[in-house]
C-alpha cells in the first residue's frame, strides 16, 4: 500500500533490537551492517486515494542507514 507520511512520527518506541528481529539477515544483506532496531510510532498519513488518517506505523532503522520499510500496522 502506497502512502505518504504527513508531519512527524510521534510516540516512537523500539520493540526489537539486533537478533530479536526476524528479518535481520535480509536487512543486513540489502542495506548493510548496522545496529538495526524495529520501531513503531503514530503519524498522520495520506493514502493513495487521498484520504488522511492517523495510523500506527512500523519500520526498521539503523544508525548511519536511516529508516527503511515503513508499513501501516493499523489505522486509528
SETI-447760 format. One record per residue: x, y, z of N, C-alpha, C in turn; residue in three letters. Coordinates in steps of 0.2 Angstrom, whole numbers, plus 5000, padded with zeros to 4 digits. Atoms other than C-alpha are relative to their C-alpha. Example, Ala and Ser with C-alpha at 12.3 -4.5 7.8 and 13.67 -1.06 7.14 Angstrom:
# residues 2
500449945000506249785039500450065000Ala/499649944999506849955036499650055003Ser/
***
This chain:
# residues 76
500449945000500050005000500450065000Unk/499649945000500750174995499750055004Unk/500249954996500650315007500550055001Unk/499549954999501450475012499950025007Unk/500049984993501950525030499950085000Unk/500149934999501250705034500350025007Unk/499849984994502250785048500549955003Unk/499650044996503250705062499749935002Unk/500250064997503150525069500150015007Unk/500049994993502650535087500049935004Unk/500150064996502650415102500449944998Unk/499550055003504150315095500249965005Unk/499750054996504650155103500449954997Unk/499650055003505950025100499749935003Unk/500350064997505249845102500449944998Unk/499550065002506649735094500650034998Unk/499349985001508549755093500449944997Unk/499550055002509849655083499749944998Unk/500250065002509549475083499349985002Unk/500750014998507749495091499650014993Unk/500449985006507249555073500149944995Unk/500050065004506749405062500350014993Unk/499749985007507249495046500750035000Unk/499449974999508949545052500549984994Unk/499550025005509949445039499850034993Unk/500249975006508949515025500150085000Unk/499849935000509149695031500750015000Unk/499249995001511049675033500249994993Unk/499850015007511149605015499850054996Unk/500349945004510049745007500350065002Unk/499949934998510549895017500750005004Unk/499350004997512249845026499949995008Unk/499950014992512849815044499850065003Unk/500149954996512249925057499649985007Unk/500450024994511349925074499350014999Unk/500749995003509649885067499549995006Unk/500650004995508049915078499450004996Unk/500750005003506249885074499650055004Unk/500349954996505250035079499350014998Unk/500749985001503450095080499850075002Unk/500249934998502550265081499450024997Unk/500649975003501050365077500150064996Unk/499949945005500950485062499350014996Unk/500549995004499650565051500349984993Unk/499850025007499750485033499450024995Unk/500549995006498950515016500049944996Unk/500050065004498450355007499950024993Unk/500049995007498450334988499450034998Unk/500649975002496650384987499950075002Unk/500049934998496950554995499750005007Unk/500349994993496150515012500650005005Unk/499549994994497050565028499849975006Unk/500250044994497150455043500650015005Unk/499550014995498050435059500249935001Unk/499850075001499050275059500649985005Unk/499450034997500250165069500449974994Unk/499650025005501750135058500649965003Unk/499450044998503150005060500650014994Unk/499549995005504850025052500749975003Unk/499350024998506749965053500450075000Unk/499649945000508050095057500749985003Unk/499350014998509950095059500450065000Unk/499649944999511250225064500450004993Unk/499649995006512050295048499749974994Unk/500450025005510750205037499450034999Unk/500649965000509150285042499449955001Unk/500650045000507350225042499849974994Unk/500150045006506850095030499449965001Unk/500650055000505249995025499550025005Unk/500649994996503850085033499449964998Unk/500650035001502249995035499550025004Unk/500549984996500550035041499749945004Unk/500250054996500049925056499350005001Unk/500749994999498349995059499850074999Unk/500249945000497350145056499650025006Unk/500349984993496750245072499450044999Unk/
***
